[in-house]
């Protein structure tokens, strides 16, 4: 799984082929304060399907489609829907609420360090009584989650699925962040996420077109320098002991593209170009 680089300047090629461990390796924090400030400013209309989070609303069905694809390859409880989910970087709760409504779900723990956005998530949850007892929000980062779970009487490493959608490209240290997420997955479970490949195409579509020309994404949402290629993530997961199966069969990717007027569509090979989903399964003990 390689990213085409023929037309790219040599300096850019070196960046694209960096192992994940070389992406911002010296920052041990899971949060960039500037990111919190940016997303706090978007809190007010998070649940407006025509507002600043419109593309996230439109992407949500594809998120669930990809999750089903992963689970069809195996799960912590074969033949039984996942019972416990952890949604890391949940934002206003678009995915968290959907997970809580899935058949078989007993509990969703959703975390986010952005106070205003998390309050929006809690307020929206209260509008649906069926979510009470099935969905709880915690104001914490992934590196503070152990303590937050203990305070709630919950244990680490007990989740069937850990999701982290559109988060990896916003954290200072993606290697540490992903390892911390993976620590909360039970044997046979999955870590599932989405991010953006680092190519000129992704710069053109997500930065120039989406943010600067069409304004369908708030300006400053993305930093192209933080994008991560699928082959980099694949290599990272293969290096993690006890993950991905015997030969990488437990590592899954699915590219996707936004088509104006039609919404998000999965695209074969799209993970080499722009937006994509990724997942890795923890081996059975």
C-alpha positions in Angstrom: 0.0 0.0 0.0 2.0 3.0 -1.2 1.1 6.6 -2.0 2.0 7.9 -5.5 4.7 10.5 -5.2 6.1 10.8 -8.7 5.1 14.4 -9.2 5.9 15.6 -5.7 9.1 17.6 -4.9 11.8 15.5 -3.2 11.4 17.3 0.2 7.7 16.4 0.2 8.4 12.8 -0.6 10.6 12.5 2.5 7.7 13.8 4.6 5.2 11.4 3.0 7.3 8.4 3.8 8.1 9.2 7.4 7.2 6.4 9.8 4.5 7.3 12.3 7.1 7.4 15.1 8.7 10.4 13.4 5.5 12.5 13.4 5.9 15.1 16.1 7.6 12.5 18.4 8.7 14.8 21.2 5.3 16.1 22.3 3.8 13.8 25.0 0.6 15.6 25.3 -2.6 14.2 23.7 -4.0 17.7 23.1 -3.1 20.8 21.1 -4.5 23.9 22.9 -5.1 25.6 19.6 -7.3 22.7 18.5 -9.4 23.0 21.6 -9.9 26.7 21.0 -10.8 26.1 17.4 -13.5 23.4 18.1 -14.9 25.3 21.1 -15.8 28.0 18.6 -17.8 25.5 16.5 -19.8 24.2 19.4 -23.0 26.2 19.0 -24.2 24.7 15.7 -22.6 21.2 16.0 -26.0 19.5 15.7 -27.2 21.7 12.8 -27.1 19.4 9.8 -26.6 22.4 7.6 -24.0 24.1 9.9 -20.3 24.0 10.3 -20.4 20.2 11.1 -22.5 19.4 8.0 -19.8 17.1 6.5 -19.6 15.1 9.8 -23.3 14.5 9.7 -23.1 13.4 6.1 -20.2 11.1 6.9 -21.8 9.3 9.8 -23.6 6.6 7.8 -20.3 5.7 6.1 -18.6 5.5 9.6 -21.2 2.9 10.6 -20.8 1.0 7.3 -17.1 0.8 7.8 -17.5 -0.4 11.4 -19.8 -3.2 10.1 -17.2 -4.2 7.5 -14.6 -4.5 10.3 -16.8 -6.5 12.6 -17.6 -8.9 9.7 -14.0 -10.0 9.9 -14.2 -10.9 13.5 -15.0 -9.5 16.9 -14.4 -9.9 20.6 -17.7 -11.7 20.9 -18.2 -13.7 17.6 -21.8 -13.7 16.5 -22.8 -11.1 19.1 -22.9 -7.3 18.5 -20.4 -5.3 20.4 -21.6 -4.3 23.9 -19.2 -1.6 24.9 -17.8 1.3 22.9 -15.3 4.0 23.6 -15.5 7.1 21.4 -12.3 9.2 21.7 -12.6 12.8 20.5 -16.4 12.5 20.4 -17.1 16.2 19.7 -20.8 16.9 19.9 -21.7 13.2 20.0 -22.8 12.6 16.4 -21.2 9.1 16.3 -21.5 8.4 20.0 -25.3 8.7 19.9 -25.5 6.4 16.8 -23.3 3.8 18.5 -25.6 3.9 21.6 -28.6 3.2 19.4 -27.1 0.1 17.7 -28.6 -3.2 18.5 -26.8 -4.9 21.3 -25.0 -1.8 22.7 -25.0 -1.7 26.5 -22.7 1.3 27.0 -20.9 4.0 25.1 -18.3 6.1 26.9 -17.5 9.2 24.9 -14.6 11.5 25.8 -13.5 14.9 24.6 -11.4 17.7 26.2 -13.4 20.6 24.6 -15.7 21.9 27.3 -18.3 23.8 25.2 -18.5 21.0 22.6 -19.0 18.4 25.3 -21.8 20.4 26.9 -23.5 20.5 23.5 -23.2 16.7 23.4 -24.7 16.3 26.9 -27.6 18.7 26.2 -28.4 16.9 23.0 -28.3 13.5 24.6 -31.0 14.6 27.1 -33.4 15.1 24.3 -33.6 11.3 23.8 -34.6 9.4 27.0 -33.5 6.1 25.4 -29.9 7.1 25.6 -30.0 7.5 29.4 -27.9 4.8 31.0 -26.3 3.8 27.6 -24.2 6.8 26.9 -22.0 8.8 29.2 -19.7 11.7 28.4 -16.4 12.3 30.2 -14.4 15.6 29.9 -10.9 14.2 29.5 -8.1 13.5 27.1 -7.0 10.0 26.3 -4.0 10.3 28.6 -6.2 11.2 31.5 -8.8 8.5 30.7 -7.5 5.8 33.2 -8.1 8.2 36.1 -11.5 9.3 34.6 -12.7 5.7 34.2 -11.6 4.7 37.7 -13.6 7.7 39.0 -16.7 6.2 37.2 -16.0 2.7 38.5 -15.0 1.5 35.1 -12.0 -0.6 34.1 -9.4 -0.1 31.4 -9.1 -2.5 28.4 -12.7 -3.6 28.5 -14.1 -2.1 25.3 -15.1 -4.1 22.2 -14.6 -1.2 19.9 -12.6 2.1 20.4 -13.4 4.7 17.8 -11.5 7.9 17.0 -12.9 9.7 14.0 -11.2 12.7 12.4 -8.9 13.0 15.4 -5.5 11.6 14.6 -4.6 14.5 12.3 -5.3 16.9 15.2 -3.1 15.5 17.9 0.5 16.5 18.7 1.8 12.9 18.9 -0.2 10.4 16.8 2.0 7.4 17.8 1.4 7.9 21.5 -2.3 8.8 21.0 -3.0 5.6 19.0 -1.2 3.4 21.5 -3.2 4.9 24.3 -6.4 4.3 22.4 -5.4 0.7 21.7 -4.7 0.0 25.4 -8.5 0.2 26.0 -9.4 -2.5 23.5 -10.2 -6.0 24.8 -8.7 -9.0 23.0 -10.5 -9.6 19.7 -11.8 -6.0 19.6 -11.1 -3.2 17.2 -9.7 0.3 17.1 -11.5 2.2 14.3 -10.7 5.7 13.0 -10.5 8.0 10.1 -8.0 10.6 8.9 -6.6 12.1 5.7 -3.7 11.1 3.5 -0.9 13.6 3.0 -0.9 14.2 -0.7 -1.2 17.2 -3.0 -4.7 16.1 -3.8 -5.7 16.2 -0.2 -4.2 19.6 0.2 -6.2 20.8 -2.8 -9.5 19.3 -1.7 -9.5 19.7 2.1 -7.6 23.0 2.4 -7.9 25.0 -0.8 -11.3 23.9 -2.0 -13.2 22.9 1.2 -11.8 25.7 3.5 -10.8 28.5 1.3 -13.1 28.4 -1.8 -16.3 26.6 -0.9 -16.2 27.3 2.9 -17.9 24.0 3.6 -15.3 23.4 6.3 -14.4 26.1 8.8 -11.1 27.7 7.9 -8.2 26.5 10.0 -9.8 23.1 10.8 -7.0 21.2 9.1 -3.2 21.4 9.0 -1.9 19.5 6.0 1.4 18.9 7.8 -0.4 16.7 10.3 -2.0 14.4 7.7 -0.9 10.8 7.8 -0.7 8.3 4.9 -2.4 4.9 5.1 0.9 3.0 4.5 2.4 4.8 7.5 -0.5 3.7 9.7 -0.3 0.1 8.3 3.4 -0.1 9.1 2.7 1.3 12.6 -0.1 -1.3 13.3 2.1 -4.2 12.0 4.8 -3.1 14.5 2.4 -3.3 17.5 2.8 -6.7 19.2 -0.5 -8.5 19.4 -2.3 -6.6 16.7 -3.4 -7.1 13.1 -3.5 -10.9 13.0 -0.7 -13.1 11.8 0.0 -11.3 8.5 -2.0 -8.1 8.6 -5.4 -9.5 7.9 -6.7 -7.7 10.9 -5.8 -4.3 9.4 -8.5 -2.6 7.2 -8.6 0.6 5.2 -11.4 2.2 3.2 -11.0 5.4 1.1 -13.9 7.9 0.8 -14.7 11.0 -1.0 -17.2 13.8 -0.6 -19.4 14.3 -3.7 -21.4 17.5 -3.6 -25.1 16.8 -3.8 -24.6 13.1 -3.1 -22.6 13.0 0.1 -19.8 10.7 1.1 -19.0 7.6 -0.9 -16.5 4.9 -0.4 -13.8 4.7 -3.1 -11.5 1.8 -3.7 -7.9 2.9 -3.3 -9.1 6.3 -2.0 -6.9 5.9 1.1 -3.9 6.6 -1.1 -5.3 10.0 -2.0 -7.4 11.8 0.6 -9.9 10.9 3.3 -10.0 7.4 4.6 -11.0 5.0 7.4 -8.6 2.7 9.1 -9.0 -0.1 11.6 -6.9 -2.7 13.4 -8.0 -5.7 15.4 -6.4 -6.8 18.7 -5.4 -10.5 18.5 -7.2 -13.0 20.7 -5.3 -14.1 23.7 
